[in-house]
Amino acid sequence: MKTKKLLLFALLFGVCQMLFAQPQRGPVFDSPVVNKDNTITFNFLAPKANEVILSGQFLKSPMPMTKNAEGLWTVTTPAVKPDMYPYAFQVDGIQVADPKNANMFPNEGFQNSIVEITGSAPLVHTIQNVPHGTVSYESYYSAELGTRPLLVYTPPGYNAKDKTTYPVLYLFHGTTDTEETWTKVGRANVILDNLIAQGKAKPMIIVMPYGRAYPTISKSSGSLRNWDNLQEFKKDFFGNIMPFVEKKYKVKNDKDSRAVAGFSGGGGTTLFLGLNNLDKFSYVCGFAAGMLENEFDRNNADFFATPDVNKKLKLLWLGVGKDDGLYNVNMKFMDVLKGKNIKYESFISDGGHTWMNCKLYLSTIAQKLFK
């Protein structure tokens, strides 16, 4: 009897262990980890992967990662210049974002995460102890395109109930980006907060729409500067976006209080909408604008035919990086402007087709607008 009791106790003890035992846990880790010397440690758990490689715009070339016994892949980079950078892991040839990092790059064409290195001194896009504006997520309706997203930045002190009105900057994203990319990657709101606090920029409203005329224009049709997309987005912009903004927000509605700017395919959209509508815009700024040389005349027909262009533009600004794939076509466009005696400002930066340059360009032109 005693033996049976002992066996029963052992059986019950074993069952309890099975019921209450905690599942085996994997390694505990963070990623990315920005170290004090501005090196960055990346970690990725993939026990069954054969190869994991780190790619990022802070690297000269991708870096292979090393796997430990628990299946955790790790690599530490050399020191990185303070800024915000996109990165991803190539896992057996497949690109994936960092699952440990909540800071995602909003994009329809690829999966990237964002790492920020702040350094010892705050940068123009670093969140600082200054008054902050507000980013509002809006939506409006288009008969052709349906319900559409829109982000609106209002500066510190904005009050919809008072009589103060503000100039407005319409800001377009790159081809596969989204309406969120200018805030989550370009830090447009933070840049303006800091410049306004420093007295370097006028308080302004920034409108950041989704620039692809989808579903009328397929997402596989190419760049935002695609001719069909330009025609559809033009109707949406002037027929829906501007009326929505001018009805709901306290914006000034004269041409000298309106600016338009954009990056890559959105830069091509910027030049098309801004330069061909100088009755509506006095400030037009292209950031590594997407263009084709054989489309210069067609895309700028109204602009090139406009008399006294220099009197109607307060600023035509073109920025591009020396290593940007769009450098040559932008330089050729500048040559066309020179040949037609059209005044413009150029900014030739280091680097390529990156959002690091976008932040630089925005912080530069923001100090020139509405003055």
N, C-alpha and C positions, 0 to 999 in steps of 0.2 A: 504493500500500500504506500509505504514511504517513497519507494522508487517511482511509483506512478505519479505521485504528487510532484516529485522533482522533475520528472519528464514533462508534466503539464505546465509547471512553472517555466521551464526552459522554453517550451513551445510558445507560451504567451509572451515571454520576454522577447523572443525572436520576432513575433508578429508586431509587437509594439515598436521595436527597432525599425521594422520595415515601414510602419505607418508614419512614424514621426521623424525618421531620418531626413536630413536636409539633402536636396539634390547636390551633386558635385558641381562646384562652381569653377568657372574658368578664371584666367588671370585678371586682376583688377588693374586698369590702366586708363590714362587719358591720352587724347590726341587732338590737335597738336599741342606740344608743350614748348612755349617760347622761353628760352633760357636767358640768363642775365647777360651773357655775352652776345646776344642776338642770333645765336645758333638756334635751330628748331629741331626738336625730336618728334618724329611721326611714328605712330604705332598702328598696326592693323592685324586683327585676329583672323587667320585663315589657315587652320591646321592642314587642310587637304590641298592647298595651293602649291604649285610647283615653283612659281616665280611671282614676286610682287615688286613692282618698280614705282618709285615716286616720280611724278612729273609736276613741274610748277614753273611759273614765269619768273621765279627768283633763282632758277638754276640755269647754268650754261648747258647742261645736258641731264637727262633723267638719271636718277640714282637708284641702283639695286638695293633692296632691303634684305636684312638677314633674319632668318627664322630661328627661334629657340625651341626648346623641347616641348613647350606648351602650344606651339603653333602660332606664336606672336611674332609678327614681322616688325622690325625696327630699323630706323636709320636716323642719323643726326646730320644736319646740313652744316656747311660752313656758315660763318656769320653772314646775315642777310641785311641789306639796307632797309631801314625802317620804312614801311609802307603797308598797303593791303595787297595781297596776291591771291590769285586762284591757283588751286592745285588739285590733283586727283591721284588715285592709285591705279596702276595697270596690273590687273590680277589675271595671270595667264592670258594676257593679251586683251582683256576686257577692261575698259575704263569705268571706274566707280568712284563716287564721292566718299568722303571720310564719314563712316557711320557714327563716329564719336563726336562729330563737330556739327552743331546746329546751324552754323553760319554757311548757308548754301548760296551758290551763285545762281540767280534766277535766269534760266536760259532754256530754250526749247530744243537746242541742238546738241547739248552735251551735259554731262554731270560733273560739276566741280564744287569744291568747298573753298572757303575763304579763310586765310590766316592773316592776322594783323600784328605787325611788329611796331610798337609805339616808340621805342628808343628813349633817349634821355630827355628830349625836348619835344613838346607837342607839335604835330604837323597841322596843316590847314584843315585836314579832314579828321583830326583827332577830336573826340568828344571832350569838351572843356567846360569849366565852371563859368558859363555865360548864359544869358537868357536864351531859351530854346523856342523855336517855332513849332508848328504842328504839321504833321503829315496826315492827311485825311484820305481814306480809301473811298472813292466815289464810283458811281456807275451812271451811264446815260444810255439812251435808246437811239438806235439807228434803224430806219426802216429797211435798209439794205443789209446791215451787218448784225442786227439784233442788239442785245444788251452788251455794252462795252465797258471795260474797266478804265479807271483814270485815277492817278494820284495827284494830290494838290498840296503843295507846301505853302503855308501862310507864316509870315515872319513873326518874331516875338512882338507882343503888343497888339496883334491883329484882333479886332473886335467887330464882329458882323453888325453890331448895333450902332456903332459910331459913324461919323461922316467921313472918316479918313479913307481915301482910295489909294491904290498901289499900282505901280507898273507891273507888267506880267512878262515872264519868260516862259515860252513854250519849249520844252526840252525833250528831244527824241532819242530813243535808245538805238542800239545796233541791231543788225538784221535778225539774229536768232534770240536776242534778249527779250525781256518783257518790261512792262510798265514799272516793275519793282527794281529793275537793275540800277537805275540812277540813284536810288536811296540805299539799297543794300550793298552795292558794290561801288558806285560813284560817290556815295555820301553827299549828295547835293544839298540836303537839308543841313547837315553838320557844317559843311563848307560855308554856306550862307550864314548860319548862326554865328560862326567865328568871325567872318569878314564884317558882318553888320556890327557885332560887338566892338570890333577894332576901328570902326568908322571908315572902313575901306570899301564897303559896298552899300548901295542904297537898299533899304528894306523893299523887298519885292515878293510877289507871288510867283511860284514856279508850278507849271502844269506839265505833268508827265503822262501822256497817253500811251496806249498800246498801239504801235505803229503799223502792224500788219493788217491789211484789209481782209482778214479771214472771217467768214468762210467764202466770201465772194472770190477772193484770190487764194489759191492753194498755198499752204505753207511750204510746199516743195517747189514753188515757182522761182525761188532765188531771193536776191537781195531786196530790201525795202525800197531801193531805188529802181526796181523793176518798173517799167513804164505803166503796165496795167495796175500795179499796186499804187503808183503815184496818182493815177486818175481816180481810183476809188477812195484812196485816203484823202485826197484833196476835197472830194465831196463831203466826206465825213468830217474833216477838220473845219471847213468853213460853214458847213450846214448844221453840224451838231455840237462839236467840241467847243468852238469859240462862243456860240450862243449860250450853251450850258454854263460855261465859266462866267461869262459876263452877266448872266442873270443871277447866279447863286453867290458869286464872290465879288468883293468890292475892288474891282480892277478898273483902271483907267482905260478908256476905249479909243484913244487917239494913237496914231501910228508912232509918234515919238515915245509912247509909253509901252510899246510892244517890241519884244525881241523873240527871235527863234534861233535855236541852236540844236546840234545833234551830232552823234558819233556814227561813223562808218555808213551803213545803209541809211541810218537816220540822218547822217550828215548830208547825203544826197537828197533826202526828203526835205531837209532844211533849206538847201540852196534852191530847190525847185519851187517850194511854197513861198519862201521869203523873197527871193530876187525877182520873181515874176508877179509879185503883189506888193509893190513898193508904196501903194496907197494904204497898206495895212501895217507894214513893218518898216522901221528905220534901222534896226539892228539885226544883222544876219551873220551867224557864226558857224562855220563848218569845222568839225573835229575829225581829221582823217576821213574826209567825206568820200563816200563811195560814188565814183563816176566812171564813165567810159569816154575816151577821147572822141569817138565817132558820134557821141550823143550830145556833145557840147551845144551845138547850134539848135538842135531840136528842143532840148531841155531848158534852154535859156532864151527861147525865141522872143518872148515879151520883154525880158530884161534887156537884151541887146538892142531891141528896137525902141527902148524908152529914152526920150530926150532928157538931157540934163540929169543923168543918173547920179552923178556925184553930189548934186544938190539934194537929192531925195534919200540918200543913204547917210546916216550918221556913222555907221560902222559896218564894214564888210571885213570879216576876220577869218583867216584860214590857218589852222594849225595841223601839223603832221610830223611824225617822227622820222628821223633819218633812215631807220631800218624798217619802216612800215612798207608793206607791200603796195600801198596806195600812194607812196611818196611821189613816184614819177608822174602819175596822172594828176595829182594835185599841183605839182610844179608846172605841168603843161597848161593847166587851167589858169594858173597865175600868169603865165606868159600870154595867154589870150586876153586876160584882163589888162595887162600892160599894153598890148597892141591896140586895145580899144580905149586907152587912157582912162580906164576905170580905177579909181583909188581903192586900195585895200590894205589891210595890215596882215602880215604873215608872222607865224611863230614856228620855227623849225626846232624841234626838240630832239633829244637823244631818245633811243629806244624805238620800239615797234608799235604794232597795232594792239595796244593794251589799255586796260581801264586805269592803270597807273597814270598814263598820259591823259586820259579823259579827266581825271581829277585835277591834274595840272592845268589843262585847258580851261575847265570850268572856273577854277579859282582865278585864272588870269582874266577871262572876259567879264566875270562878275564885277570886277573892279572898274570896268570901262562902260558898263551899261547905265543908261538913264542919267547921264551927267552932262 
